Structures are given as structure tokens and as C-alpha cells.
Amino acid sequence: MYKAAIVESLSEDFSSVKIVNLERKTLKPNEIRVLIKAASVNFPDLLMISGLYQFKPEFPFVLGMESAGIIIEVGKDVKNFAVDEKIIVGGKTGSFSEEIVVTQEDIRRKPKSLSWEQASAFTVAYLTSYVALICRGNLKFGECLLVHGAAGGVGLAAVDLGNIYGANVIATASSSEKRDFLIGYGAEHVLPTKGFKNRVNELTEGKGADIIYDPVGGDVFDESVRCIAWNGRLLIIGFTSGRIPSIAVNMPLIKGFSVVGVRGGEFGRRNPEKGKENLDAIDNLAKDGKLNPNIYKTYPLENTVDALLELRNRSVIGKVCIKP
């Protein structure tokens, strides 16, 4: 038996999330059993519980998109991994648990430079930001990168990667605590989430930001349209504000900018070879010690709902983790 956080039905207040004991199942020849050391909470986890995410698993399901742990058992047909190896687990569900059963396509080796918590919180945020900035945004050295929601998991990853690839990073965040953190994290300029347009235009001498990274949507998107450069790329990451914005198409016509949708995981699923290259790229950056996932707080598995509420309440700087 092992413990896991399951979602029994849709709920807005996470009351359908329960900690239960599950029976171990016998491994199939191609499967691997992993003892989970840490798991990371992501915004899509919240959306899945309330039925607002594009992927809708059947109930009941074990929550959690990513984790890290140690292999404790392998099926007879598994060739590339062995017991006691330290690995990262990716997937849409299953990680908020003491154990998880996966295939070798779902795992990769853990970079030694990352703690268990950092390893569990690393893939979704950095892969999303890498696909956004490099694959979809075509970020060039010296360009101005405006990162919204910069104190969140994907936001901090975008700040990290922007610095690595030579961008001039302007970050926005909703609280003074978050803005103070970002100043020390590597953002060149840090602004409030509201009323940033004039300051961005001042900092760029009227040009505007070359790339705008937007996981927030709503009013932030609307204001971003007013401070984007000619030939700029407005990257749509998500809508944590709750409002999906719309745009009058004369704006990108007149200002000559592009509105670009970003789905890091889907990018790799539609082009597996490129998807592997993207994962290798972020793994290599981690191995070289260039990435710095910030772990805000860690909760025991029994307090999974508290971790979910912490993320929903927007107090998190970086990532919240669960430790079984």
C-alpha cells in the first residue's frame, strides 16, 4: 500500500482532493516503479480539479504533473534505467504520491546540481519558458524581454533564461515583496503589474519591448499591447488572472507585432525530435549550474490542499513542492 492525493470529482474549493491508500500493482515488462522524493505544484493542477484545463482525466485520478525520485523496481524489458537511479518524472497526472509507475519515456536522469525539490519543480516551468523564448519567440541577444507574473514558477524561469541568452529583462510583479525578490534575482528593472506601459516605453526610449512573456492575460495583456516594439512577439503562456483577453486585429497590423501561442508540452508532442532537443537543452543548462529554480515552500503529502491553496492565493515566489 502507498499514499496518494486523488481527485474524486470536480470542485472549486479543492474539497474533492483526498489522501488515500492505494494498492500496489504488479509491474508490466516495460514499466518502472519510482519512490517519489518531491513533487511540484503547477497551475494546471488547480485547473484540472475545477475542470478548466484542456486535459480532463477520468475520476478518480492522482494529482500532480511532475516529480523526482529514485527507481525502486524495473520491469524485465526495461533496458536504459536501473534500480537506485535518480530520475525526473514527467506526465499529466500521478506525481502527488509516495510512489508512481511509469515507462522510461516518462522519465529522464536528474541533474546532480538540483535538489530533489528543484528537480521536481524544474521541467514544466523551464520547458515552457524555453519553448516560448527560443522556439516561438526567437529571442536575440540584446533584445528587451518583458516578463509578466515574473515571481511565479514560469515567470522566474523566463527571467533566468532571458539572462542566460543575453536579453535585457524587465519584470513585473503584483507585490512589493515579489518585486524586491526579483531585483535580487536578476531582472534589470522591476515594475508593478498595473501601470507599467509608460515606464516600459521610457526604459526602451519609446521603442517598446521586443518580446513580452505573458502568463497572466486579462488587463496585463491589454496594457502590453501598448508597449510592444515593431516586429515584437507577444507570447501567450496562460491566463492566471482568470480573464482570457481579446485583441482588435488592427493593433498588430498597425504596430507590426505578432501574437504567439505557447504550449511547451504540445510543441514536443507534435515534433518529438525537437521536443527531445528542448529537454536536452534545459537539462544541460541545469547540469552546468546555470538554472536556479526557487522553492518557496514545501508541504507534506497530507497537506496537499494547503499547497494548492497557497498557489491559488498568489503568494508564492517560484514553486511550491510536496514531499511524500
Buried (B, 14 or more C-beta within 10 A) or exposed (E): EBBBBBBEEEEEEBEBBEBEEBEEEEBEEBBBBBBBBBBBBBBBBBBBBBEBBEEEBEEBBBBBBBBBBBBEBBBEEBEEBEEEBBBBBBBBBBBBBBBBBBBBEBBBBBBEBBBBBBBBBBBBBBBBBBBBBBBBBEBEEEBBBBBBBBBBBBBBBBBBBBBBBEBBBBBBBBBEEBBBBBEEBBBBBBBBBEEBBEBBBEBBEEBBBBBBBBBBBBEBBBBBBBBBBEEBBBBBBBBBBEBEBEEEEEBBEEBEBBBBEBBBBEBBEEEEEEBEEBBEBBBEBBBEEBBBBBBBBBBEBEBBBBBBBBBBEBBBBBBBBBBB
